[in-house]
């Protein structure tokens, strides 16, 4: 939550379109790297995405989620608001 709050201390303007594929790709890469560096130990990651908009590129997002399905990563997307 600290990282989320820190966004509002910058000049970043949170607006559409809502494209989440880049963050999923980055999280999958980090999860894969962390898993590979554990030397036989189990490692699992969870990506929580809070969004106030409709995902703009839903077909690409679905395809990406299917592609990274073998990575030890859960992606939880929570829509806030009326969108």
N, CA, C and O atoms as a MOPAC input file, in Angstrom:
PM7 MOZYME 1SCF
protein

 N      0.80500 1    -1.19100 1     0.00000 1
 C      0.00000 1     0.00000 1     0.00000 1
 C      0.85200 1     1.26100 1     0.00000 1
 O      0.44000 1     2.29400 1    -0.52700 1
 N      2.03900 1     1.17600 1     0.59100 1
 C      2.92200 1     2.34800 1     0.58800 1
 C      3.29900 1     2.74600 1    -0.83600 1
 O      3.35800 1     3.93100 1    -1.16200 1
 N      3.55500 1     1.74100 1    -1.68500 1
 C      3.90500 1     2.03200 1    -3.07700 1
 C      2.72400 1     2.68900 1    -3.79200 1
 O      2.91100 1     3.62200 1    -4.57200 1
 N      1.52300 1     2.21000 1    -3.53000 1
 C      0.31800 1     2.79200 1    -4.13600 1
 C      0.15100 1     4.24500 1    -3.69600 1
 O     -0.10700 1     5.12500 1    -4.51700 1
 N      0.29700 1     4.48300 1    -2.41200 1
 C      0.14700 1     5.85200 1    -1.89500 1
 C      1.23100 1     6.78300 1    -2.44000 1
 O      0.97500 1     7.96100 1    -2.69200 1
 N      2.43700 1     6.25500 1    -2.62000 1
 C      3.53000 1     7.09800 1    -3.10000 1
 C      3.29000 1     7.60600 1    -4.51900 1
 O      3.84700 1     8.63300 1    -4.90700 1
 N      2.46800 1     6.90100 1    -5.29800 1
 C      2.14300 1     7.33900 1    -6.65300 1
 C      1.49300 1     8.71400 1    -6.61500 1
 O      1.73600 1     9.54100 1    -7.49300 1
 N      0.67900 1     8.96000 1    -5.61600 1
 C     -0.05300 1    10.21200 1    -5.53200 1
 C      0.81600 1    11.37500 1    -5.05400 1
 O      0.37500 1    12.52400 1    -5.04700 1
 N      2.05200 1    11.07200 1    -4.65500 1
 C      2.99100 1    12.11900 1    -4.28000 1
 C      3.82600 1    12.56400 1    -5.47300 1
 O      4.69200 1    13.42800 1    -5.33100 1
 N      3.58100 1    11.98900 1    -6.64200 1
 C      4.30000 1    12.33200 1    -7.86200 1
 C      3.37600 1    13.12500 1    -8.78400 1
 O      2.23600 1    13.42500 1    -8.43100 1
 N      3.88100 1    13.45400 1    -9.95800 1
 C      3.08000 1    14.15500 1   -10.96600 1
 C      2.29000 1    13.19400 1   -11.85400 1
 O      1.65500 1    13.62200 1   -12.81700 1
 N      2.32600 1    11.90800 1   -11.53900 1
 C      1.63800 1    10.90800 1   -12.33500 1
 C      0.13700 1    11.12900 1   -12.28000 1
 O     -0.43300 1    11.32300 1   -11.20600 1
 N     -0.49600 1    11.09600 1   -13.43900 1
 C     -1.94500 1    11.22100 1   -13.53100 1
 C     -2.49600 1     9.85200 1   -13.89400 1
 O     -2.15800 1     9.28300 1   -14.93200 1
 N     -3.33500 1     9.34400 1   -13.03400 1
 C     -3.90500 1     8.02600 1   -13.27600 1
 C     -5.16700 1     8.19300 1   -14.10700 1
 O     -6.16600 1     8.73900 1   -13.63900 1
 N     -5.10800 1     7.71100 1   -15.35600 1
 C     -6.24200 1     7.81700 1   -16.26200 1
 C     -6.17100 1     6.69800 1   -17.27800 1
 O     -5.21700 1     5.92000 1   -17.28700 1
 N     -7.16900 1     6.61100 1   -18.12600 1
 C     -7.24200 1     5.56100 1   -19.13300 1
 C     -6.31400 1     5.80900 1   -20.28700 1
 O     -5.75200 1     6.90000 1   -20.38600 1
 N     -6.12800 1     4.86600 1   -21.15000 1
 C     -6.73900 1     3.54100 1   -21.10300 1
 C     -6.05200 1     2.65900 1   -20.06000 1
 O     -4.91000 1     2.90800 1   -19.67400 1
 N     -6.76300 1     1.63100 1   -19.61500 1
 C     -6.22300 1     0.70100 1   -18.63600 1
 C     -5.60300 1    -0.47000 1   -19.37400 1
 O     -6.30700 1    -1.35800 1   -19.85500 1
 N     -4.29400 1    -0.46600 1   -19.46000 1
 C     -3.53400 1    -1.52700 1   -20.12300 1
 C     -2.63300 1    -2.14900 1   -19.06700 1
 O     -1.76000 1    -1.47500 1   -18.52100 1
 N     -2.83800 1    -3.42600 1   -18.77400 1
 C     -2.10200 1    -4.05600 1   -17.68100 1
 C     -1.12400 1    -5.13500 1   -18.14500 1
 O     -0.51100 1    -5.80600 1   -17.31500 1
 N     -0.97400 1    -5.30700 1   -19.44500 1
 C     -0.09500 1    -6.37400 1   -19.93200 1
 C      1.35800 1    -6.14400 1   -19.53800 1
 O      2.05500 1    -7.09900 1   -19.19500 1
 N      1.82500 1    -4.91400 1   -19.57600 1
 C      3.23400 1    -4.64600 1   -19.23800 1
 C      3.53100 1    -5.00600 1   -17.78400 1
 O      4.58100 1    -5.57600 1   -17.48700 1
 N      2.61500 1    -4.67900 1   -16.88100 1
 C      2.85500 1    -4.98300 1   -15.47300 1
 C      2.78500 1    -6.48900 1   -15.22500 1
 O      3.51200 1    -7.00700 1   -14.37700 1
 N      1.92700 1    -7.19200 1   -15.94700 1
 C      1.86200 1    -8.64900 1   -15.82400 1
 C      3.15000 1    -9.27300 1   -16.34800 1
 O      3.68700 1   -10.19400 1   -15.73300 1
 N      3.64700 1    -8.77800 1   -17.47900 1
 C      4.90900 1    -9.28900 1   -18.02500 1
 C      6.04600 1    -9.06900 1   -17.04100 1
 O      6.85800 1    -9.96900 1   -16.82300 1
 N      6.11600 1    -7.89000 1   -16.44500 1
 C      7.17900 1    -7.58500 1   -15.48600 1
 C      7.06400 1    -8.47000 1   -14.24700 1
 O      8.07100 1    -8.97800 1   -13.75400 1
 N      5.85700 1    -8.65800 1   -13.74600 1
 C      5.65600 1    -9.50600 1   -12.57000 1
 C      6.01400 1   -10.95800 1   -12.86600 1
 O      6.60600 1   -11.63800 1   -12.02800 1
 N      5.65500 1   -11.43100 1   -14.05400 1
 C      5.97800 1   -12.80300 1   -14.43400 1
 C      7.48600 1   -12.98600 1   -14.54000 1
 O      8.01700 1   -14.00800 1   -14.10500 1
 N      8.17500 1   -12.01700 1   -15.10700 1
 C      9.63300 1   -12.09600 1   -15.21300 1
 C     10.27800 1   -12.11700 1   -13.82600 1
 O     11.20400 1   -12.89200 1   -13.58400 1
 N      9.79400 1   -11.27300 1   -12.92200 1
 C     10.32600 1   -11.25200 1   -11.55400 1
 C     10.03300 1   -12.56000 1   -10.82800 1
 O     10.89200 1   -13.08400 1   -10.11900 1
 N      8.82400 1   -13.08900 1   -11.00100 1
 C      8.45800 1   -14.34100 1   -10.34100 1
 C      9.29300 1   -15.49800 1   -10.87600 1
 O      9.74300 1   -16.35300 1   -10.11400 1
 N      9.49600 1   -15.51800 1   -12.18900 1
 C     10.31600 1   -16.56700 1   -12.80600 1
 C     11.74900 1   -16.49300 1   -12.29500 1
 O     12.34400 1   -17.51600 1   -11.95500 1
 N     12.30200 1   -15.28900 1   -12.24200 1
 C     13.67300 1   -15.10000 1   -11.76700 1
 C     13.80800 1   -15.49900 1   -10.29200 1
 O     14.76100 1   -16.17800 1    -9.91200 1
 N     12.85800 1   -15.07600 1    -9.47700 1
 C     12.89900 1   -15.41500 1    -8.04800 1
 C     12.80100 1   -16.92100 1    -7.85400 1
 O     13.50900 1   -17.49100 1    -7.02300 1
 N     11.92600 1   -17.56500 1    -8.61800 1
 C     11.75100 1   -19.01600 1    -8.52000 1
 C     13.03600 1   -19.74200 1    -8.93000 1
 O     13.44100 1   -20.70300 1    -8.27700 1
 N     13.67000 1   -19.28600 1   -10.00700 1
 C     14.89200 1   -19.93200 1   -10.49000 1
 C     16.06700 1   -19.72500 1    -9.55400 1
 O     16.98300 1   -20.54800 1    -9.53100 1
 N     16.06800 1   -18.65000 1    -8.78200 1
 C     17.17500 1   -18.35300 1    -7.87500 1
 C     17.02900 1   -19.01100 1    -6.50700 1
 O     17.89900 1   -18.83300 1    -5.65400 1
 N     15.97000 1   -19.75500 1    -6.27400 1
 C     15.72500 1   -20.31800 1    -4.95100 1
 C     16.44100 1   -21.64000 1    -4.70700 1
 O     16.37000 1   -22.15900 1    -3.59300 1
 N     17.11000 1   -22.19600 1    -5.66900 1
 C     17.91900 1   -23.41700 1    -5.53600 1
 C     17.14700 1   -24.54900 1    -4.85600 1
 O     17.56600 1   -25.07100 1    -3.82400 1
 N     16.02400 1   -24.91200 1    -5.44800 1
 C     15.24000 1   -26.03700 1    -4.95400 1
 C     14.17500 1   -25.67600 1    -3.94000 1
 O     13.29700 1   -26.49300 1    -3.66100 1
 N     14.22200 1   -24.49300 1    -3.38700 1
 C     13.19100 1   -24.06500 1    -2.44700 1
 C     11.98000 1   -23.55600 1    -3.23200 1
 O     12.10500 1   -23.14400 1    -4.38500 1
 N     10.84000 1   -23.58800 1    -2.60800 1
 C      9.63000 1   -23.13200 1    -3.28900 1
 C      9.48000 1   -21.62200 1    -3.14400 1
 O      9.73200 1   -21.06100 1    -2.07800 1
 N      9.07300 1   -20.98000 1    -4.21800 1
 C      8.85400 1   -19.53100 1    -4.24100 1
 C      7.58100 1   -19.27200 1    -5.03200 1
 O      7.38600 1   -19.83900 1    -6.10700 1
 N      6.71800 1   -18.41800 1    -4.50000 1
 C      5.46200 1   -18.10400 1    -5.17700 1
 C      5.19100 1   -16.61300 1    -5.03500 1
 O      5.47500 1   -16.03200 1    -3.98800 1
 N      4.64600 1   -15.98900 1    -6.07200 1
 C      4.39000 1   -14.55400 1    -6.06200 1
 C      2.91800 1   -14.28000 1    -6.34200 1
 O      2.23400 1   -15.07300 1    -6.99000 1
 N      2.44800 1   -13.14900 1    -5.84400 1
 C      1.08200 1   -12.70500 1    -6.08400 1
 C      1.13700 1   -11.26300 1    -6.57200 1
 O      1.76000 1   -10.40900 1    -5.94000 1
 N      0.48700 1   -10.99900 1    -7.69000 1
 C      0.37000 1    -9.64700 1    -8.23500 1
 C     -1.04900 1    -9.17700 1    -7.99900 1
 O     -2.00200 1    -9.79400 1    -8.47500 1
 N     -1.19100 1    -8.09000 1    -7.26600 1
 C     -2.50000 1    -7.50000 1    -7.01100 1
 C     -2.60800 1    -6.22400 1    -7.83000 1
 O     -1.81100 1    -5.30000 1    -7.66600 1
 N     -3.60600 1    -6.17800 1    -8.71900 1
 C     -3.83500 1    -5.00400 1    -9.55500 1
 C     -5.15700 1    -4.37900 1    -9.13600 1
 O     -6.20900 1    -5.01200 1    -9.21600 1
 N     -5.09100 1    -3.13700 1    -8.69100 1
 C     -6.28900 1    -2.36400 1    -8.36900 1
 C     -6.50100 1    -1.38500 1    -9.50900 1
 O     -5.61300 1    -0.59000 1    -9.81800 1
 N     -7.65400 1    -1.43600 1   -10.13000 1
 C     -7.90700 1    -0.57400 1   -11.27900 1
 C     -9.27200 1     0.08100 1   -11.15600 1
 O    -10.20700 1    -0.49900 1   -10.60200 1
 N     -9.37300 1     1.27800 1   -11.67000 1
 C    -10.66600 1     1.96900 1   -11.65600 1
 C    -11.30100 1     1.99100 1   -13.03700 1
 O    -12.29000 1     2.68900 1   -13.26100 1
 N    -10.73900 1     1.23200 1   -13.95300 1
 C    -11.26600 1     1.25000 1   -15.31000 1
 C    -11.41600 1    -0.13900 1   -15.88000 1
 O    -10.95800 1    -1.12400 1   -15.30200 1
 N    -12.05700 1    -0.19700 1   -17.01300 1
 C    -12.20200 1    -1.44200 1   -17.74800 1
 C    -10.88500 1    -1.71500 1   -18.46000 1
 O    -10.29500 1    -0.80200 1   -19.03800 1
 N    -10.42000 1    -2.95700 1   -18.42700 1
 C     -9.17400 1    -3.31400 1   -19.09700 1
 C     -9.35300 1    -3.08300 1   -20.59500 1
 O    -10.23200 1    -3.67200 1   -21.22300 1
 N     -8.51200 1    -2.22400 1   -21.15500 1
 C     -8.66600 1    -1.78800 1   -22.54200 1
 C     -8.29200 1    -2.86000 1   -23.55800 1
 O     -8.86800 1    -2.90900 1   -24.64500 1
 N     -7.34700 1    -3.70600 1   -23.22100 1
 C     -6.88900 1    -4.71700 1   -24.17500 1
 C     -7.14800 1    -6.11700 1   -23.61600 1
 O     -6.22100 1    -6.90400 1   -23.43200 1
 N     -8.40400 1    -6.41000 1   -23.35300 1
 C     -8.78900 1    -7.66500 1   -22.71200 1
 C     -8.33600 1    -8.91300 1   -23.47200 1
 O     -7.82300 1    -9.83200 1   -22.83300 1
 N     -8.49300 1    -9.00200 1   -24.79100 1
 C     -8.02400 1   -10.21100 1   -25.48900 1
 C     -6.51800 1   -10.44900 1   -25.30900 1
 O     -6.09500 1   -11.58300 1   -25.08500 1
 N     -5.71300 1    -9.39200 1   -25.40700 1
 C     -4.27100 1    -9.53500 1   -25.21400 1
 C     -3.94200 1    -9.92000 1   -23.77600 1
 O     -3.02800 1   -10.70900 1   -23.53400 1
 N     -4.68200 1    -9.36600 1   -22.82700 1
 C     -4.45700 1    -9.68600 1   -21.42000 1
 C     -4.77300 1   -11.15300 1   -21.14800 1
 O     -4.01700 1   -11.83000 1   -20.45000 1
 N     -5.88000 1   -11.64700 1   -21.69200 1
 C     -6.24000 1   -13.05900 1   -21.52300 1
 C     -5.16500 1   -13.97500 1   -22.12000 1
 O     -4.77500 1   -14.97300 1   -21.51400 1
 N     -4.69900 1   -13.61800 1   -23.31000 1
 C     -3.67600 1   -14.42600 1   -23.97000 1
 C     -2.39100 1   -14.43400 1   -23.14700 1
 O     -1.76300 1   -15.48100 1   -22.98900 1
 N     -2.00000 1   -13.28500 1   -22.62900 1
 C     -0.79100 1   -13.19900 1   -21.82000 1
 C     -0.93000 1   -14.03000 1   -20.54900 1
 O      0.00500 1   -14.73400 1   -20.16900 1
 N     -2.07800 1   -13.95800 1   -19.89200 1
 C     -2.28600 1   -14.74400 1   -18.67600 1
 C     -2.17100 1   -16.24000 1   -18.96200 1
 O     -1.63500 1   -16.98900 1   -18.14500 1
 N     -2.66700 1   -16.67000 1   -20.10500 1
 C     -2.53400 1   -18.08000 1   -20.48300 1
 C     -1.06900 1   -18.43300 1   -20.74300 1
 O     -0.62400 1   -19.53500 1   -20.42200 1
 N     -0.33500 1   -17.50300 1   -21.31800 1
 C      1.07700 1   -17.73300 1   -21.64400 1
 C      1.94200 1   -17.85700 1   -20.39100 1
 O      2.85700 1   -18.68000 1   -20.34500 1
 N      1.65300 1   -17.04600 1   -19.38300 1
 C      2.48100 1   -17.06800 1   -18.16900 1
 C      1.91000 1   -18.02800 1   -17.12100 1
 O      2.27700 1   -17.96100 1   -15.94800 1
 N      1.02800 1   -18.90500 1   -17.54100 1
 C      0.38200 1   -19.83800 1   -16.62100 1
 C      1.33100 1   -20.79000 1   -15.91900 1
 O      0.99500 1   -21.30000 1   -14.85000 1
 N      2.49900 1   -21.04700 1   -16.47600 1
 C      3.44600 1   -21.96800 1   -15.85100 1
 C      4.33200 1   -21.27600 1   -14.80900 1
 O      5.05900 1   -21.93700 1   -14.06800 1
 N      4.26700 1   -19.96300 1   -14.75900 1
 C      5.06700 1   -19.19000 1   -13.80900 1
 C      4.39200 1   -19.25700 1   -12.43900 1
 O      3.16700 1   -19.16700 1   -12.36600 1
 N      5.15200 1   -19.41100 1   -11.35100 1
 C      4.54400 1   -19.46100 1   -10.01700 1
 C      4.05300 1   -18.07500 1    -9.59600 1
 O      4.67400 1   -17.40500 1    -8.77100 1
 N      2.93000 1   -17.66200 1   -10.17800 1
 C      2.39300 1   -16.32400 1    -9.99000 1
 C      0.87600 1   -16.35900 1   -10.06200 1
 O      0.30000 1   -16.94100 1   -10.98100 1
 N      0.24000 1   -15.73600 1    -9.09100 1
 C     -1.19900 1   -15.49900 1    -9.16200 1
 C     -1.42400 1   -14.03900 1    -9.46800 1
 O     -0.76200 1   -13.17400 1    -8.89500 1
 N     -2.35400 1   -13.75200 1   -10.36800 1
 C     -2.70500 1   -12.38600 1   -10.70500 1
 C     -4.13100 1   -12.14000 1   -10.24100 1
 O     -5.06400 1   -12.81200 1   -10.68200 1
 N     -4.29100 1   -11.17000 1    -9.34700 1
 C     -5.59700 1   -10.81400 1    -8.82000 1
 C     -5.89500 1    -9.39200 1    -9.31000 1
 O     -5.14700 1    -8.45700 1    -9.02700 1
 N     -6.99300 1    -9.24700 1   -10.04500 1
 C     -7.38100 1    -7.94400 1   -10.58500 1
 C     -8.68200 1    -7.53900 1    -9.90700 1
 O     -9.68400 1    -8.25100 1    -9.96800 1
 N     -8.64100 1    -6.37500 1    -9.25900 1
 C     -9.82700 1    -5.87300 1    -8.56000 1
 C    -10.22400 1    -4.54800 1    -9.17900 1
 O     -9.43800 1    -3.60100 1    -9.20200 1
 N    -11.43900 1    -4.48700 1    -9.67800 1
 C    -11.97800 1    -3.25900 1   -10.24200 1
 C    -12.67600 1    -2.45700 1    -9.16400 1
 O    -13.51400 1    -2.98300 1    -8.43100 1
 N    -12.33100 1    -1.19000 1    -9.06800 1
 C    -12.92200 1    -0.29600 1    -8.08100 1
 C    -13.81500 1     0.70700 1    -8.78900 1
 O    -13.47900 1     1.16700 1    -9.88100 1
 N    -14.90600 1     1.04200 1    -8.21300 1
 C    -15.75700 1     2.06600 1    -8.79600 1
 C    -16.82900 1     1.49200 1    -9.69200 1
 O    -17.17700 1     0.31400 1    -9.60500 1
 N    -17.35000 1     2.35400 1   -10.56300 1
 C    -18.51600 1     2.02000 1   -11.36900 1
 C    -18.19300 1     1.46700 1   -12.75500 1
 O    -19.11300 1     1.05300 1   -13.45900 1
 N    -16.95000 1     1.44200 1   -13.17300 1
 C    -16.61200 1     1.01500 1   -14.53700 1
 C    -16.81000 1    -0.46900 1   -14.74800 1
 O    -16.56800 1    -0.97500 1   -15.84400 1

